[in-house]
Amino acid sequence: MELPHNLGKRVGILGGTFDPVHNGHLAIAEAVRQPLALSSILFIPAFLPPHKPTYAISAFQHRIAMLELAVAGHPAFFVSRLEAEREGVSYSIDTLRALRQALGQEVQLFFITGMDAFAEIHTWKANRELLDHASFVVIGRPDHCQHSCEQTVAMNFPGYAFDEPHGCWQGGPGQGAIHPVAMAPVTVSSTGIREAVRQGRPIRDCVPGAVADYIEAHGLYR
């Protein structure tokens, strides 16, 4: 498995379908990177997302090409083909196991997810093992981020307690923390962008210019 050599010791992991990547994805990465002092953010596009019908997803080579264009101007952002190299369904636990093995114990991993997805963590594969490999960063609305996160933690990770000075939930030795990060809701979505392209509406306010050019050049989403 090939990974960038300059990820540093505190690495954020942002997975998704990225069909296409948009400005909201980049905003989330930046909103997490600064308060948690992350050395880098690793974007990992899913090869076969477990919760989406595969017939509706663009080819992997298009999605990763758009990601690489989107992060080109961000020195702390990187892209990995890990899930395509592994093939099969892209489960988060398998990705975290592979990253932990490749990067070693000295690198801290921070798995970034939204509050809606975190609330469904009881349905994730090997969900109790996830925090053995990484801390979680949960993105939520400013008005109820911590409260919503608290309910999910209590239901799924009963050994965790909130650490007020650090603003996160902590578990036992060797387990990752759970960090709530509040940010304004992202108003752009990949679904909305695909629909806009189908209807011939402009998307350059929603995606980096190079991504808009790529979508047009390759006739995607029409």
Rosetta silent file (secondary structure, phi, psi, omega in degrees, C-alpha in Angstrom):
SEQUENCE: MELPHNLGKRVGILGGTFDPVHNGHLAIAEAVRQPLALSSILFIPAFLPPHKPTYAISAFQHRIAMLELAVAGHPAFFVSRLEAEREGVSYSIDTLRALRQALGQEVQLFFITGMDAFAEIHTWKANRELLDHASFVVIGRPDHCQHSCEQTVAMNFPGYAFDEPHGCWQGGPGQGAIHPVAMAPVTVSSTGIREAVRQGRPIRDCVPGAVADYIEAHGLYR
SCORE:     score description
SCORE:     0.000 S_00000001
   1 L     0.000  125.530  179.532    0.000    0.000    0.000 S_00000001
   2 L   -92.228  130.737  175.306    1.418    3.365   -1.056 S_00000001
   3 L  -132.507  152.273  175.865    0.952    6.336    1.269 S_00000001
   4 L   -58.103  146.958 -176.384    2.454    9.833    1.193 S_00000001
   5 L   -83.285  -15.779 -172.588    5.705   10.023    3.169 S_00000001
   6 L  -113.892   41.314  179.765    5.003   13.395    4.798 S_00000001
   7 L   -73.276  -27.400 -177.221    1.714   12.785    6.587 S_00000001
   8 L    87.185 -167.203 -173.083    3.163   13.628   10.002 S_00000001
   9 L  -102.617   -9.416  178.216    2.160   12.194   13.376 S_00000001
  10 E  -129.106   99.637 -168.319   -1.466   13.430   13.662 S_00000001
  11 E  -113.255  121.600  173.311   -3.396   12.339   10.580 S_00000001
  12 E   -83.888  141.993  179.759   -7.044   13.039    9.856 S_00000001
  13 E  -116.853  118.077  179.077   -8.930   10.462    7.764 S_00000001
  14 E  -121.904  105.844  179.807  -11.808   11.714    5.616 S_00000001
  15 E  -100.376  170.166  178.683  -13.575    9.022    3.633 S_00000001
  16 E   159.475  176.512  177.529  -16.560    9.184    1.337 S_00000001
  17 L   -78.625  -36.087  179.349  -17.824    8.557   -2.155 S_00000001
  18 L    52.306   59.246 -174.935  -16.715   12.028   -3.364 S_00000001
  19 L  -127.044   69.453    3.311  -18.982   11.901   -6.414 S_00000001
  20 L   -99.849  169.958  168.600  -17.951   14.651   -6.871 S_00000001
  21 L   -63.254  145.553 -179.188  -15.731   16.194   -4.196 S_00000001
  22 L  -140.219  177.544 -175.921  -16.982   19.708   -3.369 S_00000001
  23 H   -62.050  -27.811  177.914  -16.099   22.798   -1.366 S_00000001
  24 H   -64.811  -38.572  176.734  -17.954   21.455    1.666 S_00000001
  25 H   -61.079  -43.129 -179.548  -15.580   18.500    1.918 S_00000001
  26 H   -67.693  -36.600  178.541  -12.608   20.856    1.905 S_00000001
  27 H   -65.448  -40.436  177.426  -14.265   23.109    4.497 S_00000001
  28 H   -62.159  -45.504 -179.780  -14.834   20.160    6.834 S_00000001
  29 H   -59.336  -42.559 -179.112  -11.210   19.082    6.518 S_00000001
  30 H   -71.631  -35.949  179.295   -9.983   22.572    7.369 S_00000001
  31 H   -65.088  -29.024  178.775  -12.457   22.965   10.243 S_00000001
  32 H   -86.097  -40.964 -173.428  -11.040   19.799   11.823 S_00000001
  33 H   -59.176  -43.633 -174.282   -7.369   20.301   11.014 S_00000001
  34 L   -69.872  -54.338 -176.806   -6.912   23.567   12.882 S_00000001
  35 L   -66.887  -26.854 -179.444   -8.511   22.914   16.312 S_00000001
  36 L   -97.577    4.620  177.544   -7.041   19.404   16.577 S_00000001
  37 L    51.875   47.516  179.734   -3.611   20.492   15.296 S_00000001
  38 L   -78.181  140.008  179.330   -3.584   17.757   12.662 S_00000001
  39 L   -76.250  -26.642 -179.396   -0.454   17.498   10.552 S_00000001
  40 E  -162.173  163.735  172.027   -2.416   16.329    7.502 S_00000001
  41 E  -122.094  126.604  179.140   -5.775   15.165    6.176 S_00000001
  42 E  -105.292  112.427  177.657   -5.893   11.969    4.105 S_00000001
  43 E   -85.465  126.532 -177.912   -8.894   11.794    1.745 S_00000001
  44 E  -125.453  100.720  177.934   -9.839    8.182    1.003 S_00000001
  45 E   -70.518  137.965  179.638  -12.513    7.655   -1.675 S_00000001
  46 L   -71.169  139.296  175.006  -14.579    4.512   -1.211 S_00000001
  47 L   -78.250  -54.296  174.480  -14.200    1.829   -3.855 S_00000001
  48 L  -130.975   95.370  179.982  -17.582    0.203   -3.112 S_00000001
  49 L   -61.236  134.282 -175.970  -19.509    2.154   -0.430 S_00000001
  50 L   -70.536  -18.030 -173.968  -21.471   -0.271    1.769 S_00000001
  51 L  -111.647   12.909 -178.546  -24.573    1.957    1.981 S_00000001
  52 L  -131.755  144.631  176.446  -24.997    3.031   -1.648 S_00000001
  53 L   -68.414  127.800 -173.009  -26.084    1.190   -4.815 S_00000001
  54 H   -67.110  -24.016 -177.826  -22.970    0.755   -6.939 S_00000001
  55 H   -67.678  -19.594 -176.246  -24.782    1.342  -10.241 S_00000001
  56 H   -93.292    2.462 -173.347  -25.318    4.991   -9.292 S_00000001
  57 L  -104.847  139.052  176.761  -21.650    5.778   -8.595 S_00000001
  58 L   -66.333  157.580  179.475  -19.141    7.224  -11.043 S_00000001
  59 L   -57.302  145.336 -176.853  -16.068    5.167  -11.914 S_00000001
  60 H   -57.378  -39.310 -175.934  -13.348    5.245   -9.273 S_00000001
  61 H   -63.877  -30.876  175.946  -10.780    6.764  -11.643 S_00000001
  62 H   -72.167  -43.576 -176.558  -13.000    9.829  -12.160 S_00000001
  63 H   -65.975  -41.066 -179.245  -13.692   10.306   -8.462 S_00000001
  64 H   -74.897  -32.328  176.645  -10.046   10.063   -7.417 S_00000001
  65 H   -63.237  -41.402  177.989   -8.904   12.278  -10.305 S_00000001
  66 H   -66.011  -38.521  177.237  -11.309   15.000   -9.125 S_00000001
  67 H   -61.855  -44.578 -178.881  -10.076   14.603   -5.549 S_00000001
  68 H   -64.121  -35.245  175.235   -6.460   14.997   -6.609 S_00000001
  69 H   -67.590  -40.141 -175.703   -7.358   18.178   -8.495 S_00000001
  70 H   -66.829  -35.154 -175.580   -9.302   19.526   -5.503 S_00000001
  71 L   -94.091   -0.486 -173.229   -6.474   19.098   -2.977 S_00000001
  72 L   -57.255  -31.978 -178.506   -3.658   20.236   -5.294 S_00000001
  73 L   -94.357    9.708 -177.288   -3.473   23.684   -3.695 S_00000001
  74 L  -117.586  103.545 -174.131   -3.595   22.434   -0.090 S_00000001
  75 L   -64.575  -18.903  179.997   -0.165   21.287    1.186 S_00000001
  76 L   -97.112    1.020 -178.491   -1.674   19.458    4.195 S_00000001
  77 E  -106.226  135.738 -179.806   -4.259   17.518    2.138 S_00000001
  78 E  -135.451  163.360 -179.719   -3.469   14.164    0.505 S_00000001
  79 E  -124.567  140.230  178.359   -5.364   11.450   -1.396 S_00000001
  80 L  -124.054  141.834  175.726   -5.070    7.666   -0.990 S_00000001
  81 L   -96.027   18.805 -172.820   -6.126    4.828   -3.320 S_00000001
  82 H   -50.209  -47.674 -172.852   -6.136    2.376   -0.402 S_00000001
  83 H   -73.465  -26.604  174.484   -9.720    1.178   -0.815 S_00000001
  84 H   -73.725  -36.445  178.020   -9.350    0.599   -4.556 S_00000001
  85 H   -63.858  -35.801 -179.269   -6.150   -1.395   -3.946 S_00000001
  86 H   -79.665  -29.573 -176.290   -8.024   -3.580   -1.468 S_00000001
  87 L    60.360 -176.446 -177.023  -11.148   -3.819   -3.674 S_00000001
  88 L    72.900 -174.534 -179.731  -14.401   -5.220   -2.319 S_00000001
  89 L   -68.192  138.477 -173.736  -16.791   -3.306   -0.072 S_00000001
  90 L   -91.397   84.971  177.065  -15.138   -0.326    1.641 S_00000001
  91 L   -87.084  138.696 -177.090  -15.706   -0.864    5.365 S_00000001
  92 H   -59.683  -38.105 -176.516  -14.199    1.740    7.708 S_00000001
  93 H   -64.819  -37.756  179.581  -12.773   -0.870   10.068 S_00000001
  94 H   -67.039  -38.407  177.670  -10.786   -2.521    7.263 S_00000001
  95 H   -64.606  -44.836 -179.411   -9.377    0.853    6.207 S_00000001
  96 H   -66.076  -39.479  176.849   -8.361    1.721    9.771 S_00000001
  97 H   -60.428  -44.554 -178.559   -6.714   -1.669   10.289 S_00000001
  98 H   -65.793  -40.821  179.003   -4.712   -1.232    7.087 S_00000001
  99 H   -66.704  -40.583  179.654   -3.654    2.314    7.986 S_00000001
 100 H   -63.190  -41.440  179.756   -2.644    1.288   11.489 S_00000001
 101 H   -66.857  -39.257 -175.967   -0.520   -1.538   10.126 S_00000001
 102 H   -75.679  -36.013 -173.264    1.102    0.687    7.505 S_00000001
 103 H   -96.461  -19.309  179.791    1.756    3.737    9.693 S_00000001
 104 L    84.921  172.753 -174.553    2.572    2.078   13.005 S_00000001
 105 L   -76.381  -18.139 -175.716    1.501    2.914   16.532 S_00000001
 106 L   -76.804  -14.887  178.211    3.399    6.191   16.737 S_00000001
 107 L   -93.191  128.657  176.786    1.010    7.930   14.300 S_00000001
 108 E   -89.400  129.196  179.774   -2.281    9.155   15.767 S_00000001
 109 E  -105.388  140.066  179.599   -5.291    8.679   13.483 S_00000001
 110 E  -128.363  106.848 -176.278   -8.427   10.843   13.605 S_00000001
 111 E   -86.828  119.224 -173.758  -11.405    9.428   11.718 S_00000001
 112 E   -96.365  129.444  179.177  -13.688   12.264   10.579 S_00000001
 113 E  -149.194  162.462  177.601  -17.431   11.660   10.254 S_00000001
 114 E   -86.061  161.100 -179.417  -20.704   13.539   10.439 S_00000001
 115 H   -60.869  -38.873 -179.461  -23.119   13.425   13.357 S_00000001
 116 H   -61.257  -43.942  179.482  -25.763   11.645   11.255 S_00000001
 117 H   -69.038  -40.242 -179.363  -23.344    8.838   10.354 S_00000001
 118 H   -63.503  -34.570  178.684  -21.982    8.619   13.908 S_00000001
 119 L   -64.022  -19.246  179.412  -25.530    8.190   15.234 S_00000001
 120 L  -102.849   17.346 -172.256  -25.730    4.997   13.140 S_00000001
 121 H   -64.180  -20.205  177.316  -22.407    3.601   14.340 S_00000001
 122 H   -65.629  -15.649  179.665  -24.156    0.607   15.900 S_00000001
 123 H   -95.525   -5.705 -176.856  -24.722   -0.622   12.319 S_00000001
 124 L   -75.845  149.725  177.067  -21.045   -0.331   11.292 S_00000001
 125 L   -62.544  131.089  176.372  -18.915   -3.449   10.842 S_00000001
 126 L    49.048   46.039 -172.531  -16.885   -4.274   14.009 S_00000001
 127 H   -62.465  -29.130 -179.432  -17.948   -0.947   15.519 S_00000001
 128 H   -72.448  -17.564 -178.823  -16.520   -1.720   18.972 S_00000001
 129 H   -89.380  -17.006 -173.207  -13.050   -2.150   17.456 S_00000001
 130 H   -53.476  -44.628 -175.262  -12.975    1.192   15.617 S_00000001
 131 H   -77.897   -2.780  171.146  -11.659    3.173   18.580 S_00000001
 132 H   -75.692  -19.766 -174.523   -8.811    0.707   19.066 S_00000001
 133 H  -110.085  -23.695 -173.913   -7.270    2.111   15.890 S_00000001
 134 L  -156.126  155.712  164.674   -8.265    5.798   15.797 S_00000001
 135 E   -79.202  157.780  176.969   -9.888    8.671   17.591 S_00000001
 136 E  -108.576  141.676  174.066  -13.182    9.864   16.135 S_00000001
 137 E  -119.089  115.730 -173.727  -13.949   13.445   15.114 S_00000001
 138 E  -108.043  118.448 -178.861  -17.696   14.043   14.897 S_00000001
 139 E   -89.861  126.491  179.731  -18.907   17.072   12.929 S_00000001
 140 E  -142.545  170.750  178.554  -22.188   18.544   14.105 S_00000001
 141 L   -67.854  147.928 -179.483  -24.259   21.706   14.086 S_00000001
 142 L   -58.914  -29.590 -173.795  -23.208   24.396   16.580 S_00000001
 143 L   -80.320  -19.040 -179.602  -26.580   24.307   18.351 S_00000001
 144 L  -150.236   24.614 -176.609  -26.585   20.626   19.315 S_00000001
 145 H   -59.779  -54.919 -173.973  -23.284   18.984   18.356 S_00000001
 146 H   -68.166  -39.248 -178.342  -22.148   17.907   21.830 S_00000001
 147 H   -64.238  -45.678  179.627  -25.602   16.887   23.072 S_00000001
 148 H   -63.514  -40.510  179.529  -26.302   14.674   20.042 S_00000001
 149 H   -64.747  -39.404 -178.138  -22.849   13.133   20.280 S_00000001
 150 H   -58.997  -41.545 -179.959  -23.312   12.465   23.990 S_00000001
 151 H   -63.059  -42.829 -179.257  -26.386   10.307   23.368 S_00000001
 152 H   -67.888  -40.712  178.242  -24.588    8.146   20.804 S_00000001
 153 H   -61.423  -45.997 -178.013  -21.519    7.737   23.019 S_00000001
 154 H   -61.360  -36.727 -177.258  -23.663    6.676   25.995 S_00000001
 155 H   -77.394  -32.785 -171.007  -25.511    4.080   23.916 S_00000001
 156 H  -111.646  -22.883 -177.201  -22.516    2.578   22.121 S_00000001
 157 L  -133.381   69.272 -172.830  -19.405    3.277   24.236 S_00000001
 158 L   -62.267  -19.456  179.252  -20.498    3.043   27.884 S_00000001
 159 L   -80.758   -0.982 -176.716  -16.897    3.030   29.171 S_00000001
 160 L   -93.246  142.999  177.323  -16.320    6.555   27.866 S_00000001
 161 E  -130.922  147.778 -177.788  -16.544    9.703   30.014 S_00000001
 162 E   -76.818  129.485  179.582  -16.421   13.344   28.973 S_00000001
 163 E  -101.076   99.430 -173.581  -13.106   15.057   29.680 S_00000001
 164 L   -58.448  -46.533 -178.638  -14.042   18.714   30.194 S_00000001
 165 L   -59.760  -33.373 -177.662  -10.521   20.236   29.922 S_00000001
 166 L   -98.533   -7.241  177.115   -9.908   18.507   26.569 S_00000001
 167 L    65.441   34.957 -179.084  -13.486   18.778   25.278 S_00000001
 168 E  -151.339  167.118  174.551  -13.778   15.128   24.288 S_00000001
 169 E   -90.141  135.680 -179.947  -14.837   11.699   25.505 S_00000001
 170 E  -117.708  143.046  176.709  -12.045    9.462   26.742 S_00000001
 171 L  -109.373 -147.684 -179.018  -12.044    5.690   27.118 S_00000001
 172 L   -81.787  178.387  179.342   -9.566    3.235   28.553 S_00000001
 173 L   -57.332  135.371  178.314   -5.818    3.008   27.895 S_00000001
 174 L    82.804   -3.535  179.728   -4.975    2.596   24.229 S_00000001
 175 L   -98.125  146.273  178.142   -8.418    3.663   23.036 S_00000001
 176 L   -71.579  157.340  176.163   -9.042    6.664   20.827 S_00000001
 177 L   -87.603  170.589  176.016  -10.981    9.694   22.031 S_00000001
 178 E  -122.183  111.947 -174.544  -14.232   11.053   20.568 S_00000001
 179 E  -104.798  118.452  170.842  -13.987   14.733   19.653 S_00000001
 180 E   -82.724  133.101  176.717  -17.116   16.776   18.843 S_00000001
 181 E  -126.436  118.438 -178.204  -16.399   19.603   16.391 S_00000001
 182 E   -90.648  135.834  173.617  -19.133   22.157   15.740 S_00000001
 183 L  -152.936  156.808  178.583  -19.389   23.939   12.415 S_00000001
 184 L   -59.492  143.924 -178.620  -22.082   25.615   10.357 S_00000001
 185 L   -56.905  140.204  175.435  -24.004   23.134    8.198 S_00000001
 186 L   -79.395  120.821 -173.700  -22.508   22.474    4.772 S_00000001
 187 L   -89.550  -13.843  179.458  -25.137   23.611    2.290 S_00000001
 188 L   -94.712  147.169  178.384  -23.599   22.037   -0.814 S_00000001
 189 L  -140.364  154.626  177.265  -23.966   18.322   -1.589 S_00000001
 190 H   -62.824  -38.676  178.236  -22.707   15.917   -4.219 S_00000001
 191 H   -59.862  -45.196  179.715  -26.317   14.967   -5.008 S_00000001
 192 H   -64.596  -36.709  179.074  -27.208   18.607   -5.621 S_00000001
 193 H   -66.849  -44.042  178.991  -24.175   19.123   -7.849 S_00000001
 194 H   -60.982  -40.772  179.300  -25.009   16.087   -9.986 S_00000001
 195 H   -66.915  -39.353  178.213  -28.573   17.343  -10.387 S_00000001
 196 H   -61.619  -41.939  178.702  -27.359   20.827  -11.286 S_00000001
 197 H   -62.993  -42.188  179.578  -25.132   19.389  -14.030 S_00000001
 198 H   -60.825  -34.597 -177.693  -28.043   17.371  -15.397 S_00000001
 199 L   -90.672    0.005  178.474  -30.147   20.528  -15.538 S_00000001
 200 L    76.686   19.098  178.837  -27.371   22.621  -17.082 S_00000001
 201 L   -89.377  153.342 -178.373  -27.026   24.928  -14.072 S_00000001
 202 L   -68.954  147.524 -179.713  -23.612   26.346  -13.016 S_00000001
 203 L  -126.583    5.798 -172.362  -21.632   24.555  -10.292 S_00000001
 204 L   -69.507  -13.943  172.834  -18.489   26.687  -10.026 S_00000001
 205 L   -82.423   -9.829 -172.675  -19.594   28.129   -6.672 S_00000001
 206 L  -107.040  -24.312 -176.202  -19.813   24.582   -5.292 S_00000001
 207 L  -132.827  156.614  172.728  -16.607   22.869   -6.450 S_00000001
 208 L   -56.276  149.177 -176.939  -13.007   23.924   -7.131 S_00000001
 209 H   -55.837  -39.849 -179.057  -12.561   25.286  -10.648 S_00000001
 210 H   -64.960  -31.607  178.023  -10.370   22.374  -11.739 S_00000001
 211 H   -71.761  -42.185  177.187  -13.100   19.934  -10.671 S_00000001
 212 H   -60.114  -41.909  178.435  -15.751   21.840  -12.630 S_00000001
 213 H   -62.714  -40.545 -179.102  -13.470   21.728  -15.681 S_00000001
 214 H   -65.516  -43.877  179.438  -12.956   17.972  -15.251 S_00000001
 215 H   -59.320  -43.268 -179.762  -16.703   17.303  -14.972 S_00000001
 216 H   -68.375  -44.416 -176.575  -17.311   19.269  -18.168 S_00000001
 217 H   -63.548  -34.439 -176.518  -14.393   17.746  -20.082 S_00000001
 218 L  -100.277    4.163  176.263  -15.458   14.167  -19.255 S_00000001
 219 L    62.098   34.411 -178.360  -19.201   14.710  -19.616 S_00000001
 220 L   -74.590  149.012  170.696  -19.949   13.472  -16.094 S_00000001
 221 L    68.544   14.106  179.607  -23.455   13.511  -14.560 S_00000001
 222 L   -90.313    0.000    0.000  -25.263   14.324  -17.796 S_00000001
